[in-house]
């Protein structure tokens, strides 16, 4: 997921995507804890996407776009 793609979305869409990624991160952590995680790099990709979405949300809020 690229930041340019995220900037075209509304804040509400970004928050829904963030919620989904947080849920996915939790599931990946549980899989890693039980030894069932087949692709460990997926955890890092999800963490980066969460940070990217948070950054874009903050940019939009500071610009006055709160819907």
N, C-alpha and C positions, 0 to 999 in steps of 0.2 A: 504494500500500500504506500503510495507516494503522497507527500504533503500537498502537491499541486492538485491531486484528485480530492483530497480532503477539504481543501479550501473552497471547492465548488459546492459543498454540501452545507445544509443549514445546521445550526447549533443543536437543534433537537435530533436530527439524524446522527450527528456526531456523538451525542450522548447515548443514543440507542446502540450505536456501534461500540462505544466504550464499555457499556454494560455487558455486551456479548463477549468482548475481549477479556474483561475481568473474570467472567464466568469460565471462559476457556483457559485462562491462566490458572485459576483454581483447580480445574480438572487436570491440567498438565502437572501441577505440583503434586496432586494426589497420586497420579500415575507414577511420577518419579519416586515418590515416597514408598510405593509398594513394589517398585522395580518393574513396572509394566510399560514404561515409556520407551517406545522404539526409536524415536528421533529426538534426542536431547536438544538439538539446535532449535527446535520449535519453540521451546520456552523463551529463548532469547529473542526470537523474532516477534513473539507476542508482546514481550515487555517493551521492545522498541516501538511497536505499533501503538501501544497504550500511551507511551510518552509522546509520540508524534501527535496523536489525537488530542491529548491534553494541551499540547502547545498550540495547536490550531484553535481549540476552543478558547483558550486564553487570549489569543490574538483577536478573535472575533468579538469577544466580550469587551476588550479594551478599545476596539474600534466602534463600539456602540451597537453591535449586532447581537441582541440578546434573545431573539426568538428562535 
